[in-house]
Structure formats: structure tokens, C-alpha cells
Amino acid sequence: MPDRRHFITAGLLTLVIPNILCTVRAAQDDPADVPSSALSSPANDDGTRILVIGDSLSAEYGLPKGSGWVSQIARRLHDHGTGYQIHNSSISGHTTSGGISRLPTELKRYQPAVVIIELGSNDALRGLSLDMTRKNLAQMITWCQDSGARVILIGMQIPPNYGKRYADQFADMFPELASAYDTALVPFLFDGFAADQQMFQGDAIHPNEAGQKIMAQTVWKQLAPLLLELTTQ
């Protein structure tokens, strides 16, 4: 194994092994409390980039800079010397159509090894066609996979007041796409705190800093094993 790959693997193991043990014990620990730092910007071509394409849930809407779930994962990767870097290409208010419009440029620019797709909530909140949302997500997944990137699809849910049938179809869309395209899946980004208003900002829609910590851990459970798999291939 090349020296650099051995170094990255060692760093990931320090993160993955404790996470696996916590999962076995059904623990719900928050991400490690690490010093604040700026996101590392991609500067190399060795396949250690992670691209996040999302909406306000990933863009630190209403939060102090550096406190969102993407930033927390970026610090964890950096502080443990894994060599992986994150570029957060999330824009508040964007729908899957926005993702379609900008993903090709981001893939070409960053050539990521992993793409985390967190889009669809704004489609549902606007009552847009789920067929269109599904088609857009499927296209984004295909583009990522064609570029050689692995995909993590982040699932969301909407309140039943949008109509139970629509809400159920929206929630089911993410695992169906993950199964059809063989991607990793975060079933529900708000898992563990969706009904706890203390975890949300004043708008009762966007998680606060406490909620972001849980979101980071939820995403991490899918991301860490995938990075270790890529590193040891």
C-alpha cells in the first residue's frame, strides 16, 4: 500500500472503529467536539474530495459560519489527518432543478470521489411534481456515477398536512432511488430529533446548532465506512 494511502487509512480507522462500536451499542453520541476551523479547499488530484450539493439544510442557513453539519464533518476529517477534503456546494432555496443546473460544473471542477446529494425538500414544500423530482435526482446520481464518484443520497420527510399520499411517496422516493442506483442512503436527515422543537431555529424548519450535531453524526454513519472502503481498495 502506498505511504499516503496508508496514512489516510490510519486516520480513517481512528474515526470509523469508534463509530462502529457506538453503532453496535446503539449509542447516539454527538460528533467529536473539535476546534473550529475553516473548510479545507480541494487542492489535489488524488481522489480525496467530497462534494456536498444541497439546499439550506446543508448551507448553514441561519447559523454561525462553521457550525453546520458539513463543517463539523470537515473538521473531523481534517483533525484526524484523513486527507479527505469537503467542498460544500449547497445553496439555500435550491430545488433538484437547481442541482441539475450546477452539478455538471461542480463535478468537472472538483472531480470528487464521493458526492452527497441533499436535495428535494424544497421541491416538496412547493408542491412540485414528484415525478420531476425523482427524474432530477436520478439524473444527478447517474452523472456522479458516470464520473466515477460514489453517491450518498440523503432522504427527507415532509409533514402530513401536505397530504398523506404525497408525503408517503416523497419519503419512499429516496430509498427507492438508492436501491435502483445502488447508492448509500441516509434514510432521514432529521432522524432522532424531528419532533423536538428545541433542536430547531425560530422558523421551526431549520435545525439549530444542536440539531446540526445530530445531523452530522447521522451522515457520518454512512460516510465513514464508504471512505474507508474507497481508501483500502
C-alpha positions as CSV (number, residue, x, y, z in Angstrom):
1,M,0.0,0.0,0.0
2,P,1.5,3.4,-0.9
3,D,2.6,5.5,2.1
4,R,0.0,8.2,1.5
5,R,-2.8,5.7,1.3
6,H,-1.6,4.0,4.5
7,F,-1.6,7.4,6.2
8,I,-5.2,8.2,5.1
9,T,-6.3,4.7,6.1
10,A,-4.8,5.1,9.5
11,G,-6.6,8.4,10.0
12,L,-9.9,6.9,8.9
13,L,-9.6,3.9,11.2
14,T,-9.4,6.2,14.2
15,L,-12.7,7.6,13.2
16,V,-14.5,4.5,11.8
17,I,-13.7,1.9,14.5
18,P,-15.2,4.0,17.4
19,N,-18.2,4.8,15.2
20,I,-18.8,1.1,14.6
21,L,-18.5,0.3,18.3
22,C,-21.0,3.0,19.1
23,T,-23.4,1.6,16.4
24,V,-23.2,-1.8,17.9
25,R,-24.0,-0.5,21.3
26,A,-26.9,1.6,19.8
27,A,-25.3,4.8,21.1
28,Q,-26.4,8.2,19.9
29,D,-23.2,10.2,20.6
30,D,-22.8,13.6,19.0
31,P,-19.8,14.2,16.7
32,A,-16.5,14.9,18.5
33,D,-16.2,18.4,19.9
34,V,-13.2,19.7,17.9
35,P,-11.7,23.2,17.5
36,S,-13.4,25.4,14.9
37,S,-11.5,25.8,11.6
38,A,-12.3,26.7,8.0
39,L,-13.2,24.1,5.5
40,S,-10.3,22.7,3.6
41,S,-10.4,23.7,-0.1
42,P,-9.7,21.0,-2.7
43,A,-6.1,21.3,-3.8
44,N,-5.1,17.9,-5.1
45,D,-6.0,15.4,-7.7
46,D,-5.7,12.1,-5.7
47,G,-9.4,11.3,-5.4
48,T,-9.8,12.6,-1.8
49,R,-12.6,15.1,-2.4
50,I,-16.1,15.0,-1.1
51,L,-18.7,17.2,-2.8
52,V,-21.9,18.2,-1.0
53,I,-24.7,19.5,-3.1
54,G,-27.7,20.6,-1.1
55,D,-30.1,23.3,0.0
56,S,-30.4,25.4,3.1
57,L,-30.3,22.3,5.3
58,S,-26.6,22.0,4.3
59,A,-25.8,25.6,3.6
60,E,-25.7,26.8,7.3
61,Y,-28.9,28.8,6.9
62,G,-29.4,31.0,10.0
63,L,-26.3,29.5,11.7
64,P,-22.9,30.9,12.7
65,K,-20.4,30.1,9.9
66,G,-18.7,26.8,10.5
67,S,-21.4,25.3,12.7
68,G,-23.4,23.3,10.1
69,W,-23.2,19.5,9.8
70,V,-20.9,19.8,6.7
71,S,-18.4,21.9,8.5
72,Q,-18.5,19.5,11.5
73,I,-17.7,16.5,9.3
74,A,-15.0,18.5,7.5
75,R,-13.3,19.3,10.8
76,R,-13.4,15.7,11.9
77,L,-11.8,14.6,8.7
78,H,-9.1,17.3,8.9
79,D,-8.3,17.0,12.6
80,H,-7.8,13.2,12.3
81,G,-5.5,13.6,9.3
82,T,-7.6,11.5,6.9
83,G,-6.6,13.6,3.8
84,Y,-10.2,13.9,2.7
85,Q,-11.5,17.4,1.9
86,I,-15.1,18.7,1.5
87,H,-16.4,21.3,-0.9
88,N,-19.9,22.4,0.2
89,S,-21.9,23.4,-2.9
90,S,-25.2,24.0,-1.1
91,I,-27.4,27.0,-1.8
92,S,-30.4,27.9,0.3
93,G,-33.7,27.6,-1.5
94,H,-32.5,25.4,-4.3
95,T,-34.6,22.6,-5.7
96,T,-33.5,19.5,-7.6
97,S,-33.7,21.6,-10.7
98,G,-31.1,23.9,-9.3
99,G,-28.9,20.8,-8.6
100,I,-29.3,19.7,-12.2
101,S,-28.2,23.1,-13.4
102,R,-25.0,23.3,-11.4
103,L,-23.9,19.7,-10.7
104,P,-22.0,19.1,-14.1
105,T,-19.8,22.2,-13.4
106,E,-19.1,21.1,-9.9
107,L,-18.2,17.5,-10.9
108,K,-15.8,18.9,-13.6
109,R,-14.3,21.4,-11.2
110,Y,-13.8,19.1,-8.2
111,Q,-13.7,15.6,-9.6
112,P,-14.9,14.2,-6.3
113,A,-14.6,10.6,-5.0
114,V,-17.9,11.0,-3.1
115,V,-20.9,13.1,-3.8
116,I,-23.5,13.7,-1.0
117,I,-26.9,14.8,-2.5
118,E,-29.2,16.6,-0.2
119,L,-32.0,18.0,-2.3
120,G,-35.7,17.5,-2.8
121,S,-37.2,19.2,0.3
122,N,-37.9,22.5,-1.5
123,D,-39.5,20.6,-4.3
124,A,-41.9,19.1,-1.9
125,L,-42.6,22.2,0.1
126,R,-43.5,23.9,-3.2
127,G,-45.8,21.0,-4.2
128,L,-43.8,20.2,-7.3
129,S,-44.3,17.1,-9.2
130,L,-42.6,14.1,-7.6
131,D,-42.0,12.6,-11.0
132,M,-39.9,15.6,-11.9
133,T,-38.0,15.4,-8.5
134,R,-37.4,11.7,-9.0
135,K,-36.2,12.3,-12.5
136,N,-33.8,15.1,-11.4
137,L,-32.3,13.1,-8.6
138,A,-31.9,10.0,-10.8
139,Q,-30.1,12.2,-13.4
140,M,-27.8,13.6,-10.7
141,I,-26.9,10.2,-9.4
142,T,-26.2,9.0,-12.9
143,W,-23.9,11.9,-13.6
144,C,-22.0,11.3,-10.4
145,Q,-21.6,7.6,-11.0
146,D,-20.6,8.2,-14.6
147,S,-17.8,10.5,-13.3
148,G,-16.6,7.7,-11.1
149,A,-17.9,9.1,-7.8
150,R,-19.7,7.2,-5.2
151,V,-23.1,8.7,-4.1
152,I,-24.7,9.2,-0.7
153,L,-28.4,10.1,-1.1
154,I,-29.9,12.0,1.9
155,G,-33.6,11.3,2.5
156,M,-36.1,13.7,3.9
157,Q,-39.7,13.7,5.0
158,I,-42.5,16.3,5.0
159,P,-45.4,16.9,7.3
160,P,-48.6,15.0,6.6
161,N,-50.5,18.3,6.1
162,Y,-49.2,18.2,2.5
163,G,-51.4,15.1,2.0
164,K,-50.6,11.7,3.4
165,R,-50.2,10.1,-0.1
166,Y,-47.9,12.9,-1.3
167,A,-45.9,12.8,1.9
168,D,-45.5,9.0,1.8
169,Q,-44.5,9.0,-1.8
170,F,-41.9,11.7,-1.1
171,A,-40.4,9.7,1.8
172,D,-40.4,6.5,-0.2
173,M,-38.7,8.1,-3.2
174,F,-35.2,8.2,-1.6
175,P,-34.8,4.6,-0.6
176,E,-36.3,3.6,-4.0
177,L,-33.7,5.6,-5.8
178,A,-30.9,4.4,-3.6
179,S,-31.9,0.8,-4.3
180,A,-32.4,1.3,-8.0
181,Y,-29.0,3.0,-8.4
182,D,-27.1,1.2,-5.7
183,T,-26.1,4.3,-3.7
184,A,-25.6,4.7,0.0
185,L,-28.6,6.2,1.8
186,V,-29.2,8.4,4.8
187,P,-32.9,7.5,5.3
188,F,-33.9,10.7,7.2
189,L,-31.6,13.6,7.9
190,F,-33.7,14.7,10.9
191,D,-33.6,11.2,12.4
192,G,-33.7,11.3,16.2
193,F,-34.9,14.8,16.7
194,A,-37.6,15.7,14.1
195,A,-40.3,16.2,16.7
196,D,-38.1,18.1,19.2
197,Q,-38.7,21.8,18.6
198,Q,-35.7,22.6,20.9
199,M,-33.5,21.4,18.1
200,F,-34.8,23.9,15.5
201,Q,-34.4,27.6,14.9
202,G,-37.3,30.0,15.3
203,D,-38.8,29.1,11.9
204,A,-39.4,25.5,13.2
205,I,-37.9,24.3,9.8
206,H,-34.1,24.7,10.0
207,P,-32.1,22.8,12.7
208,N,-30.1,24.9,15.1
209,E,-26.5,24.1,16.2
210,A,-27.7,21.2,18.5
211,G,-29.7,19.7,15.6
212,Q,-26.7,20.1,13.3
213,K,-24.6,17.9,15.6
214,I,-27.1,15.1,15.3
215,M,-27.3,15.5,11.5
216,A,-23.5,15.3,11.3
217,Q,-23.5,12.0,13.2
218,T,-26.3,10.7,11.0
219,V,-24.5,11.4,7.8
220,W,-21.2,10.2,9.3
221,K,-22.6,6.7,9.8
222,Q,-22.9,6.3,6.1
223,L,-19.9,8.4,5.0
224,A,-17.1,6.9,7.2
225,P,-17.5,3.2,6.1
226,L,-17.6,4.4,2.5
227,L,-14.4,6.4,2.8
228,L,-12.6,3.5,4.4
229,E,-13.8,1.2,1.6
230,L,-12.5,3.6,-1.0
231,T,-9.2,4.1,0.7
232,T,-8.5,0.4,1.1
233,Q,-9.4,-0.6,-2.4
